[in-house]
């Protein structure tokens, strides 16, 4: 039985009645929700609030950091030497690959110059650490410890050593929230590396599974195909590995095949991720007005790069609200067929 | 009187901060979805025990803090907290004298109302997660209620 504190006199008769207060606060909550959901009018407010609660994140973080520091400072010499050898080996291998990469990227640049398309050149990266807090077991969002003070902007692509992790959805001063590609509100335009077939990989809410709902049963995909980002959304740079196809099921009576893929990035394991600044395609896509047939959100995703003008000012170059960009809600993505194709600028 | 009110305020603040930390502290994968809504339990407790300090506004702010911490729609959890606090305040004179098992049952229902409101708003703003695991925190939180009451009552009596 709850003890009654001495100060708890009846609340009736003091101030406005309970029902009235409830009514006002309820209306206020609804107004706040509508403002936040419909217009994104509360971006700055949220960013301030988020900065204000940041000490709480720091408190939760502290024991883990202390543990990391302890284990880091007391590892023995043999272990360090073994690790050093391993890292040296990896570095050597990577160097050898880089030798070829330099030549290839130069060749690529020249070819692109011929085709008058510049994309994926001039990249800058920043390592961010994933803050160890659980926000919601059902939404694949994580917090990282870099915010607008470090130049992070909304819609920024996030990678790890194996592939694309997700994109930044919210930024405050000292941290930001990223949505993983496996979140069921996220979709990323991809293409099959083998033959260039474009599609959209939609998150399923399962961290090991993406789904590609817009591939017809005739399309040439098979298990073990590598999916890379196609860069058509103007958010993710082209050519980064995203996932590997695990399952293709073709039912002749259906229009679309059931295709599933496994993300390559270690979404559940990596502690450090890479924030990427890349120079977006400077040429404007030929059309800005999309035909009405295209699903609204992917049409908006298409137009995003047209507006994201100057890569030099990353913070300013992200016009798209969270719903736009590659974060197409699954409901919108289920609209008319190959949502992948509307992102393709028609030939002039 | 006033000093008592102040110490109560201090206790409310302290417990709230602890509950906020519990809301975001990383848990092992296996028990993640069973994380109890400690903050909501505290809101119910303080609404019963110190209704003049922990009013509807307090509940609303707690909910907003959850919204900010978890990155959900601003006002979503705030509205759910508000509804629970309203019901608690409305029936506080009755709930307070219930025997503990009866009280736990009431709290269980309040938690279910909360979870339902959150779920419902989730469904309005987008594709909601429909797994049954979602309702597990209602059970774990209700199971925590007798313990919470025992601990906080002892603390309150000891300080008085």
Interface residues (C-beta under 8 A of the other chain):
Chain A: X1 X2 X3 X4 X5 X6 X7 X8 X9 X11 X14 X18 X21 X22 X25 X26 X28 X29 X30 X31 X32 X33 X35 X36 X37 X42 X45 X46 X49 X50 X52 X53 X56 X57 X59 X60 X64 X132 X133 X134 X135 X136 X137 X138 X139 X141 X170 X177 X184 X185 X205 X329 X330 X331
Chain B: X1 X4 X5 X8 X17 X20 X21 X24 X25 X26 X27 X32 X33 X35 X45 X48 X49 X50 X51 X52 X53 X55 X56 X57 X60 X64 X65 X68 X69 X70 X71 X72 X73 X74 X75 X76 X78 X79 X82 X83 X86 X89 X90 X95 X96 X97 X98 X99 X100 X103 X121 X125 X126 X127 X129 X131 X133 X134 X149 X153 X156 X157 X160
